[in-house]
């Protein structure tokens, strides 16, 4: 028989507290907290928290703006959970009240359809949708060395997380880049070397490409140098790609998404599939050199993407 709310007995049906017994949570301290998205929110999409990343970050900062004794620190918004370091001085604030207010503020803004979300995001949530799990997890940070290690873990968390983006596509990095307008870059392998100028990156929400031909590699390096948002489709697996020069910094800064292609053979068939993927998914195309009769020339004509070209 289903138990009604009126039948609830806290002496029998209590929830187990995960707070540390004997610790004075109002006495100040440094904490590493983790909040998990509720399964009702996770049911909305593969990465339910990502569209609200900037809004969640803003509410995290507000924890300190509205309280003189609270100092929010390093944080990261992952697809379905949140990590943060927060310091509370001895005073009127208590960890549970601070985190409860943070969760409530985020929940209110998500339920009312906050407009400050990732471009192209449209989530229609029922008003009763639960955003967070009831509880949260915290660890008391007792030394500067522990704080440093946890801060590093938080910074590295996004690029270590391999995510299923749907349709058999796996990704590592910031999945919200997949929802912004993309400038696709393809260049034939035999682009002339002498006298050519690598472009100074124009403004785009994200740059998409495999970046394998010699000119593409130079463009890739220039984009990394200018700290531009990148979606990279390498010819090898995610784990190997993450350690390419300059890539780790871009991942840690949340300005890169690495997509793993289904065909990792590294042959011409795989190259064609990769170029086709870029041409299909880019909103606009920049083709700095296309060899007449070559693979990219054939794909552009075959796929009818001339209208995307800039």
C-alpha positions in Angstrom: 0.0 0.0 0.0 1.3 3.4 -0.9 2.1 5.6 2.1 0.4 9.0 2.2 2.1 12.1 3.6 -0.1 12.0 6.6 1.3 8.6 7.5 4.9 9.8 7.5 6.6 9.1 10.9 10.0 10.7 11.3 11.0 8.2 13.9 10.5 5.3 11.4 10.9 6.8 7.9 13.8 9.2 8.6 16.4 10.1 6.0 20.0 9.4 7.0 22.0 12.6 7.5 25.4 12.7 5.7 26.6 15.6 7.9 29.7 14.9 10.1 28.5 14.3 13.7 30.1 16.6 16.2 31.3 19.2 13.7 30.2 22.8 14.3 29.0 23.9 10.9 28.3 27.4 12.3 31.8 27.7 13.6 33.5 28.4 10.2 35.6 26.3 7.9 36.5 25.5 4.3 34.3 23.0 2.5 34.3 21.1 -0.8 30.6 20.6 -1.7 29.0 18.5 -4.4 25.4 18.9 -5.6 23.7 16.4 -8.0 21.0 17.1 -10.4 17.7 15.3 -9.7 16.7 12.5 -12.1 13.6 14.5 -13.0 15.9 17.3 -14.5 18.3 14.7 -16.0 15.4 13.3 -17.9 15.1 16.6 -19.9 18.4 16.2 -21.8 21.9 14.6 -21.8 23.5 17.5 -20.1 20.7 19.1 -18.0 22.9 21.7 -16.1 25.0 22.9 -19.0 22.4 25.4 -20.4 22.3 27.1 -17.0 26.0 27.2 -16.4 26.4 31.0 -16.4 23.3 31.4 -14.2 24.5 28.8 -11.7 27.9 30.6 -11.6 26.2 33.9 -10.9 24.2 32.4 -8.0 27.3 30.9 -6.6 29.0 34.3 -6.5 25.9 35.8 -4.9 26.4 33.4 -1.9 29.2 35.8 -0.9 27.7 39.0 -2.0 24.7 38.7 0.3 26.7 37.4 3.3 29.8 39.1 4.8 31.1 35.8 6.3 30.8 33.6 3.2 33.5 33.3 0.5 32.6 31.1 -2.5 35.7 29.8 -4.4 36.7 27.5 -7.2 33.7 25.8 -8.8 32.7 23.8 -11.9 29.3 23.1 -13.5 29.3 19.6 -14.9 26.6 18.0 -17.1 24.7 16.6 -14.1 26.5 17.8 -10.9 28.2 20.8 -9.4 31.5 21.0 -7.4 32.5 24.1 -5.3 34.9 25.2 -2.6 33.4 27.6 -0.1 34.9 29.2 3.0 32.7 30.3 5.9 34.1 32.4 8.7 32.8 32.1 12.2 29.6 34.2 12.3 25.9 34.0 11.6 26.1 31.8 8.5 26.0 28.0 8.5 27.0 25.7 5.6 23.6 24.0 5.3 21.7 27.3 5.2 24.1 28.8 2.6 23.9 25.7 0.3 20.1 25.5 0.8 19.7 29.1 -0.3 22.0 28.5 -3.3 20.0 25.4 -4.4 16.7 27.2 -4.0 17.8 30.3 -6.0 19.0 28.1 -8.9 15.8 26.0 -8.8 13.6 29.1 -8.9 15.4 30.6 -11.9 15.3 27.3 -13.8 11.6 26.6 -13.2 10.6 30.1 -14.2 12.4 29.8 -17.5 15.3 32.1 -16.9 16.4 33.9 -20.1 20.1 33.9 -19.2 20.8 30.5 -20.6 22.9 29.1 -23.4 21.8 30.3 -26.9 19.4 28.0 -28.6 18.3 26.4 -25.4 14.6 25.8 -25.0 13.6 23.7 -22.0 9.9 23.6 -21.0 9.9 22.1 -17.5 6.8 21.4 -15.5 6.7 23.7 -12.5 7.0 20.9 -10.0 10.2 19.5 -11.6 12.8 18.8 -8.9 16.2 20.3 -9.9 18.5 19.0 -7.1 18.7 15.9 -5.0 17.5 16.7 -1.5 20.9 16.2 0.1 24.4 17.3 -0.8 27.9 16.1 -0.1 30.6 18.0 1.7 34.1 17.4 2.7 35.8 19.5 5.4 39.1 20.8 3.9 41.7 20.9 6.8 44.9 22.1 5.1 46.3 24.4 2.4 47.7 21.4 0.6 44.3 19.7 0.5 42.7 22.9 -0.7 45.2 23.2 -3.6 44.6 19.5 -4.6 40.8 20.0 -4.6 41.0 23.2 -6.6 43.1 21.4 -9.2 40.6 18.6 -9.3 37.8 21.0 -9.9 39.7 22.8 -12.7 40.5 19.5 -14.4 37.1 17.9 -13.9 35.4 19.0 -17.2 38.1 17.7 -19.6 38.3 14.4 -17.8 34.5 13.8 -18.2 33.6 11.7 -21.3 30.0 12.4 -22.2 27.5 10.7 -24.5 26.1 13.5 -26.6 23.5 11.3 -28.4 23.4 9.6 -31.7 26.5 7.5 -30.7 28.6 10.6 -30.4 31.0 10.9 -27.5 32.6 14.1 -26.4 35.0 15.6 -23.8 35.0 19.2 -22.7 32.3 21.8 -22.8 29.2 20.3 -24.4 27.4 23.7 -24.5 29.6 24.7 -27.4 27.7 22.2 -29.6 24.6 24.5 -29.2 26.2 27.7 -30.5 26.6 28.9 -34.2 29.7 27.1 -35.6 32.2 28.2 -38.3 33.4 25.0 -40.0 37.0 25.0 -41.4 38.2 22.7 -44.1 41.3 23.0 -46.3 42.8 20.7 -48.9 46.1 19.0 -48.0 48.1 20.5 -50.9 47.5 24.2 -50.1 50.4 26.3 -51.3 53.1 26.9 -48.7 54.8 30.0 -50.2 53.3 33.4 -49.6 50.3 32.3 -47.8 49.0 34.1 -44.8 47.2 32.4 -41.9 44.1 34.4 -41.1 43.7 36.4 -37.9 40.7 34.6 -36.3 37.4 36.5 -36.9 34.7 36.5 -34.3 32.7 33.2 -34.1 30.8 31.5 -31.3 32.8 28.3 -32.0 35.2 27.0 -34.6 34.6 23.4 -35.9 37.1 21.2 -37.7 39.3 18.1 -37.9 42.4 20.3 -38.3 44.5 17.7 -40.0 45.9 19.2 -43.2 49.0 21.3 -42.9 47.1 24.6 -43.2 44.4 23.4 -40.9 47.0 22.6 -38.2 48.4 26.2 -38.5 44.9 27.6 -38.1 44.3 25.3 -35.1 47.5 26.6 -33.5 46.4 30.2 -34.1 42.9 29.6 -32.7 44.5 28.1 -29.5 46.9 31.0 -29.3 44.0 33.5 -29.4 42.0 31.4 -26.9 39.1 30.9 -29.2 36.3 28.4 -28.5 37.0 25.2 -30.5 35.1 22.0 -31.4 37.8 19.5 -32.6 37.2 16.3 -34.4 40.5 14.4 -34.3 41.4 11.2 -36.2 42.1 9.4 -32.9 40.4 8.8 -29.6 39.5 11.3 -26.9 42.1 10.4 -24.3 45.0 10.8 -26.7 43.6 14.1 -28.1 43.4 15.6 -24.6 47.2 15.7 -24.2 48.0 17.4 -27.5 49.9 20.7 -27.1 47.7 23.6 -25.9 44.6 21.4 -25.7 44.6 20.8 -21.9 44.6 24.5 -21.1 41.6 25.0 -23.5 39.7 22.2 -21.9 40.4 23.5 -18.4 39.2 27.0 -19.5 35.9 25.4 -20.9 36.6 26.7 -24.4 37.0 23.3 -26.1 34.9 20.3 -27.0 36.6 17.3 -28.5 34.3 15.0 -30.5 35.3 11.3 -31.1 34.5 10.3 -34.6 33.0 6.8 -35.1 35.8 5.8 -37.6 39.2 6.1 -36.1 41.1 4.2 -38.7 43.0 7.3 -40.0 42.6 6.4 -43.6 41.0 8.3 -46.5 37.6 6.9 -45.8 37.8 8.2 -42.2 39.1 11.6 -43.5 36.1 11.8 -45.8 33.6 11.0 -43.0 35.3 13.6 -40.8 35.1 16.3 -43.5 31.5 15.4 -44.3 30.7 15.8 -40.6 32.2 19.3 -40.5 30.4 20.4 -43.6 27.1 19.0 -42.5 27.1 20.5 -39.0 28.7 23.9 -39.4 26.4 26.9 -39.7 29.0 28.7 -41.9 32.1 27.5 -43.7 35.5 28.9 -44.2 37.4 27.0 -46.9 40.8 28.7 -47.3 42.0 26.4 -50.1 40.0 23.8 -52.1 41.9 21.8 -54.7 39.9 21.4 -57.9 38.6 17.9 -58.2 39.8 17.0 -54.7 37.9 15.5 -51.8 36.6 18.7 -50.3 35.7 20.1 -53.7 33.7 17.0 -54.4 32.0 17.0 -51.0 31.0 20.6 -51.3 29.4 20.0 -54.7 27.8 16.7 -53.7 26.3 18.0 -50.4 25.1 21.3 -51.8 26.6 23.4 -49.0 27.8 26.3 -51.3 25.3 28.6 -49.4 27.2 28.1 -46.2 30.5 29.2 -47.7 32.1 32.6 -46.6 
